[in-house]
Amino acid sequence: MRRRELLASGTALLSVALAGCGHPPVVLDFEEATTETVAELVSTTPEPGSEAYEVVASARDNGSAIRRGRRELFDRTNAVRVDGRFYEVSETAITSSEVTVYTVTVEAAESNSTAGLREVAYEDLPETDREQLGPILAEGEPPDPDTAIGVDYGSAEEVGNDSVFVPERQYDVIVRDGRRYRVRVSSRTADEAEYRYAVTEVAPDVETFADRVRDRYLFALTGLSAAERAVVEEAIEGAYFDEDDAFRSVVDRLRSHAGVDVTDSYGTWLLTYEGVEYRAYAEW
């Protein structure tokens, strides 16, 4: 059987889409909007202690912040919420260079295939390696023997000295609960940039920010026909999935207004219907 390779970023495994999964060709969904959900439409809230949180807090407190990384941190269209306040973030790449990054790949192995190889017990691994590989080598069912799972460790500088695999592999096999796992380490060159950050406060609290979002996007959905009203009522109760004339008419009404996030095939709007505020999502 052909071996599959999956890549995990840090400790979060990528989801694998199942072939043949059904999905309605169209959908219309209305969700009653609160002040919080209105604010969330065009903002992100990084977890305290995360890299994004620390960058914004540092730029706020010091006037600017510098960070090195292989990707941008922020969606340029969204405000960032930190400590209850909302900020517009300027993220500018000021230098660029190349860096070597490492991927550690593990796969289940038969005992008779690891004779003479360097082994280490999972419990004896440094904390860095246990945190990175723990979700893959969790107790219970072992990984699919025909699947190799890779974890992006990042650069040697990011890893530091607390790893027995990066940058130099010291062991070939990890043993946990009597099971053996072969370990491979690969490297590649990636672009890395130095970014400068500056922030501008746009709202001191969620209520003020939500009002700004309403001023820009909120509209009233009125003047509907009986058929259109039936579509909207079903979308409020759950969701509407029929691609009929009434559905297309409602979507056309939505698309005639500025949406929060709209593409050629889907969109999100903020509206009122019969005095109630909704977040409306449609695919067509």
C-alpha positions, 0 to 999 in steps of 0.5 A, a space after each residue: 500500500 502506498 504510504 501517505 504523508 500528512 503535515 502537522 503545523 506545530 501540534 495541530 494536525 491538518 484536517 483531511 477532507 473525505 472524498 465523496 462528502 456531500 455538501 448542498 450546492 447552495 445555502 442561506 443561513 441567518 444567525 441572530 447577531 449580538 454585539 459580540 458577534 457583530 464585532 467578531 465579523 471584522 476583528 480577530 482576538 489573539 489568545 493572551 500569550 500568543 505571538 500575535 497578542 504579544 506583538 500588538 501589546 508591545 507595539 501599543 506600549 512601546 510605539 512599535 514592535 519588531 518580529 521575525 517570521 516566515 509569514 504575516 500574522 494579521 489579516 489586513 482587513 481586520 481589527 485586532 482585539 487586545 485587552 478589550 480594545 480594538 486596534 488597526 495594525 500596520 505590518 510591514 516587511 523591512 528585511 528578507 532572508 533565507 532560513 533552514 526549517 525542519 520537519 520531523 516525521 514519524 510512522 509506526 514501525 514493526 519491532 523487527 524493523 528497528 533492530 540496531 537503531 538508536 531508541 529513546 523512550 517518549 518519557 525521556 524526550 525533552 519537553 519540546 519534543 514531547 509537546 510537538 510529538 505528543 498528539 501524534 503518539 497519544 495513548 490509545 490507537 497507534 497511527 495508521 502504519 501506512 501514514 507518515 505524519 510530519 510536524 513542522 518544527 521551524 528553524 533551529 533558532 526557534 527550536 533552541 537547544 531543547 530537542 534531540 531531533 532538530 537540528 541534529 537527529 540523535 535517535 532513530 526510534 521513539 518507544 511509547 507504551 511498547 509501540 515503536 515509531 521511526 523518526 525521520 528529519 528533513 530540512 528545506 530553505 524558506 523565506 523569512 522576513 523581519 516585520 515592523 508593527 505599529 497600532 492605532 486604536 480604533 475603539 476602546 470597547 466592544 460596544 463602540 467597535 460594534 457600532 462602527 461595524 453597524 454604521 458601515 454594513 448594517 441594512 434593513 431587508 424589507 419589501 420581500 415577497 411571500 416566497 422570499 419571506 418563506 426563504 428567510 424564515 426557513 434560513 432563520 429557523 435553521 438554513 435554506 438549501 433549495 436553489 429556486 427562484 425565491 432563493 436566488 432573489 433573496 441572494 440578489 437582494 443581499 448582493 446589492 448591499 455592501 457585504 462584510 466578506 463577499 466573493 463570487 460564490 459566497 458572502 456574509 452580510 449584517 442586516 435587520 429583518 423585522 427589527 431583529 439584527 442578523 448575520 446572514 451567510 450565503 453560498 450560491 
